[in-house]
Amino acid sequence: MAKAKKKKYKLKTYKSAAKRFKVTKNGKILRTKQGKSHLRRRKSKRALNQLDKMHEVTCAGDKRRIKRMAPYLKKYKAHPPAGSKN
């Protein structure tokens, strides 16, 4: 009797996570800082400039959670599928 092949299921991506994070070539996960959306007038120019930069996710637990929520993040940021707008 031949063994039946196990069916591989595609994992669903949490779209909110895919939009919030980026992956570098070396596999580092980058995020933006919070506090950019409103009440920007009272913040100094220096503080606003610092909010624009991307920061690396350093916590191991957070990295694991992000990879679970967006399993194809690295694959599709580097090579978007045909027909996509980006």
QUIKA-V799425 format. One record per residue. N is the residue number from 1. RES is the residue in one small letter. SS is DSSP state (2 for helix, 1 for strand, 0 for the rest). PHI is phi in whole degrees, -180 to 180 (* if undefined). PSI is psi in whole degrees, -180 to 180 (* if undefined). Layout:
N;RES;SS;PHI;PSI
N;RES;SS;PHI;PSI
This chain:
1;m;0;*;133
2;a;0;-83;143
3;k;0;-73;138
4;a;0;-77;134
5;k;0;-73;138
6;k;0;-78;135
7;k;0;-76;132
8;k;0;-92;130
9;y;0;-99;144
10;k;0;-78;141
11;l;0;-91;139
12;k;0;-83;139
13;t;0;-92;134
14;y;0;-75;111
15;k;2;-63;-33
16;s;2;-65;-37
17;a;2;-70;-40
18;a;2;-64;-32
19;k;2;-79;-26
20;r;2;-88;-23
21;f;0;-120;153
22;k;1;-129;154
23;v;1;-119;134
24;t;0;-82;176
25;k;0;-62;-33
26;n;0;-83;-2
27;g;0;94;6
28;k;0;-76;141
29;i;1;-97;128
30;l;1;-111;149
31;r;1;-139;166
32;t;1;-102;166
33;k;0;-85;154
34;q;0;-84;163
35;g;0;98;18
36;k;0;-99;-17
37;s;0;-77;-41
38;h;0;-149;173
39;l;0;59;40
40;r;0;-83;-17
41;r;0;-68;-31
42;r;0;-85;-6
43;k;0;-89;148
44;s;0;-72;161
45;k;2;-61;-39
46;r;2;-63;-43
47;a;2;-65;-40
48;l;2;-66;-39
49;n;2;-65;-37
50;q;2;-69;-28
51;l;2;-71;-23
52;d;0;-76;-18
53;k;0;-80;153
54;m;1;-90;142
55;h;1;-122;148
56;e;1;-78;142
57;v;0;-81;120
58;t;0;-103;-27
59;c;0;-71;127
60;a;2;-63;-38
61;g;2;-66;-39
62;d;2;-67;-41
63;k;2;-61;-44
64;r;2;-62;-42
65;r;2;-67;-41
66;i;2;-66;-42
67;k;2;-64;-33
68;r;2;-73;-37
69;m;2;-76;-33
70;a;0;-130;77
71;p;0;-67;-25
72;y;0;-106;19
73;l;2;-59;-50
74;k;2;-68;-41
75;k;2;-63;-46
76;y;2;-89;-18
77;k;2;-71;-37
78;a;2;-77;-42
79;h;0;-131;87
80;p;0;-63;145
81;p;0;-65;154
82;a;0;-61;138
83;g;0;92;-4
84;s;0;-82;157
85;k;0;-78;-26
86;n;0;-85;*
